[in-house]
Amino acid sequence: MSTQMEKLLAAQEKTQEKLRRAQEEEKQLKKRIAELKRNERTHRLCNRGGYLEKLLETLGATELTDEEVYGYLDYALNTPYAKKALEKLLETKRMAAAKAEGTEAVESVD
């Protein structure tokens, strides 16, 4: 084999090894991203659940079962007032985000 062919084959092998390392690094990064997302979700759930526990304690409703709490939350969050308040909160957040980006938010049509 010619020296030029040997050089090209060596370069090809070196490039393939770089590709394998890059693919392994990508795999590890994806795993780390998934782990971080899972940790953020767990943190969020603990914070929100802790706050709900505090509110229930303040209301003197600590003896409620999980099913009763789910039912109460479902009822409370599906009232027209709660839906309208959430809609308004989300609209405010969207407008603020659009303003920060320098674009105009599309207003909802009711």
MODELLER restraints for C-alpha pairs under 7 A, 6 or more apart:
rsr = mdl.restraints
at = mdl.atoms
rsr.add(forms.Gaussian(group=physical.xy_distance, feature=features.Distance(at['CA:56:A'], at['CA:62:A']), mean=5.83, stdev=0.5))
rsr.add(forms.Gaussian(group=physical.xy_distance, feature=features.Distance(at['CA:77:A'], at['CA:83:A']), mean=6.77, stdev=0.5))
rsr.add(forms.Gaussian(group=physical.xy_distance, feature=features.Distance(at['CA:94:A'], at['CA:105:A']), mean=6.82, stdev=0.5))
rsr.add(forms.Gaussian(group=physical.xy_distance, feature=features.Distance(at['CA:95:A'], at['CA:105:A']), mean=5.61, stdev=0.5))
rsr.add(forms.Gaussian(group=physical.xy_distance, feature=features.Distance(at['CA:98:A'], at['CA:104:A']), mean=5.69, stdev=0.5))
rsr.add(forms.Gaussian(group=physical.xy_distance, feature=features.Distance(at['CA:98:A'], at['CA:105:A']), mean=5.44, stdev=0.5))
